[in-house]
Amino acid sequence: MARDEIKDLKKERDRLRERVQLSLGAELDDVDRRQLVERIQELEQRNTDLDHELSDARNRLITLERRLRESEDDLTAARASLRRAMRAVPSK
């Protein structure tokens, strides 16, 4: 009888051990999933921020390119005006 009881207790122990292992595994998986979800949310937010920064940088680039063209036009006009002024000055 004692041997049968020991066998039964060992079987019960093994079943309980398996349940604990499964339970712990599920807890660990849940922690990993939560961490992954948090990391994904962080990455999505960072991506959104970078998209905004890129858009702002493009807008600044467009503005700077426009200002550069205007400055080049002003320089060309100033050079032409200087040439005309130099021709208008009587030579000695």
Secondary structure, 3 states (H helix, E strand, C coil): CHHHHHHHHHHHHHHHHHHHHHHHHHHHHHHHHHHHHHHHHHHHHHHHHHHHHHHHHHHHHHHHHHHHHHHHHHHHHHHHHHHHHHHHCCCC
